[in-house]
Amino acid sequence: MASRESGRQKDASSRRILDESARRRRARKALEALEQDNFHDDPHANLVMSKKAPKFEESLDGSRNKDRKRRTRSSEYFKQRFRKTFTILLEEEQALYPDGPNYLTVQAPSSKRPERRLCAVCGFPAPYTCIPCGSRYCSTKCLSTHEDTRCLKWTA
Amino acid sequence: MANVFILDNGAYTIKAGFSNQNEPRIMPNAIMKAKSERRRPFIADQIEDCRDASGLFYILPFQKGYLVNWDIQKTVWDYVFGKDVFNVNHSNTTMIVTEPYLNFTSTQEALSEIFFEEYEVDALLRINAGDLSVHKYHRDRPRELCCLLVESGFSFTHIVPYIQGKKQKDAILRVDVGGKVLTNHLKELISYRQLNVMDETYVINQVKEDVCFVSLDYNTDMRTARDGKQANHILRDYVLPDFTTIKRGYVRPLEESTGKSTAGEQLIRLNNERFAIPELLFHPSDVGIQEMGITEAIVHSINKCPEETRPHLYRNILLTGGNCNFPMFKDRVFKDVQSMAPDEFDVNVTLAKNPSTYCWRGGAAISRSAHFPEMLVTKKEWEEDGFNICQERFSV
């Protein structure tokens, strides 16, 4: 006997819902994107420069040449001498001044006011929450755009 | 008297010049690569030679507001000090160089070493950009005792109370929203809603500067923007540059913002984006940054200061940094702070004239003050005491 259940209920129970950690991961990724300098890759990355090709100087006495040699060396020297990433610098500072004030202690605390609810699609105030992913939406039109593009697939 | 060169070394732009100039030169603190010019990377303001700035790729010496890529920074400095730009003769020059609040110790050490050992400057002053701004503020208003500085730049916004010219390190607050976050967020919104511009940081940064404003009444503006049709005075069309006939994008006035392009130009429509972007400065939680906004942080920071100084701080709020160029920024800060401040205090907000270069002009002012020679570390002192004397004398 074919079971008689409503299509709507079936649909709801089979829907995947993102758990808390997946949502946090998404939020963190979004924040990292806001910190990026570039979205695309270096346009000159695949450029092959022939190092053997002679470089023509404006002056003929060669004095500029000497100058340049010293400069490139020192630029490379400083790169080596002070090679530290942001994370390493942060850890060092933390060890040096554990009680602050340091980078971590001066971060503004979280706001006392409630978060505003804005539509993830159009940016206007949004009263509803998307059940699978927790984003906000303001209308069925925005909800369907959201489901088609970002909710569980992230195409744009 | 030796020359004084002031280098306000920002994470996005360098403001540099000799102290006898009226205004500094502003140029990007970056090396940029364009799709159109395959051979040549552009250093700092060489980008003005670039005809097609689409898909510009940035290499920045700063990360999260702190100097990390020294080879990039050295290349940019070599260009700025070199004969193409300022032609600085370091051996008879006193250098003022700015650094961020609570700069990392090893970065401070590296900075000192580069200027003394590599450039061989005659004397050096390393100082927070904000100290210079506040110096200028007090010089213009000698009767005020305190100053609450809001410095909103590319990487973040700092809120720093100064009491009788001394910064209160325990009350410093940092809000992690700056011009970069705003541009990236605008890029993201336009790319999702209209047209993929994820590669166009340079162009979208101009869009941001051209059309964004700070809302004085967020809810009303939201309603207006949603209305559409005649009542909507916020909606604008922006014509994107194509780098052949249109060199730089521009915004169409309200009556011409029809959403239709007449001669095939590429348009984007900006509606609630115009004020929702700068709004992040006041509500970072709109993009999930769980921090106070600028105005809430101002009040929080003042409350960390001794009680007797608070009325003075509320009366002397100074706004500097590029984000203050948004129209109505000052009015919004005033409105919000006044609504949160205790009733008996007067609130007064000063928007620095030309907020991006205010700090540089502060540097020019400090170089003429009587105490200036005592603040410096000379080459001779460096040779004797090294980094220790720098740590004693410079406070960042």
Interface residues (C-beta under 8 A of the other chain):
Chain A: A27 A30 L31 A33 L34 E35 Q36 D37 N38 F39 H40 D41 D42 P43 H44 L47 R71 S74 S75 E76 F78 K79 R81 F82 R83 K84 T85 F86 L89 L90 E92 E93 L96 P101 N102 Y103 V106 Q107 A108 P109 S110 S111 K112 R113 E115 R116 L118 V121 C122 G123 F124 P125 T149 A156
Chain B: K33 A34 K35 R38 R39 P41 G55 F57 Y58 I59 L60 Q63 K64 Y66 V68 W70 D71 K74 T75 D78 Y101 L102 F104 T105 S106 T107 A110 I114 E118 H158 I159 K169 D170 I172 L173 R174 V175 D176 K180 V181 N184 H185 K187 E188 L189 S191 Y192 R193 M198 D199 T201 M222 A225 R226 N272 E273 A276 H283 P284 S285 D286 V287 G288 I289 Q290 E291 M292 G293 E296 A297 H300
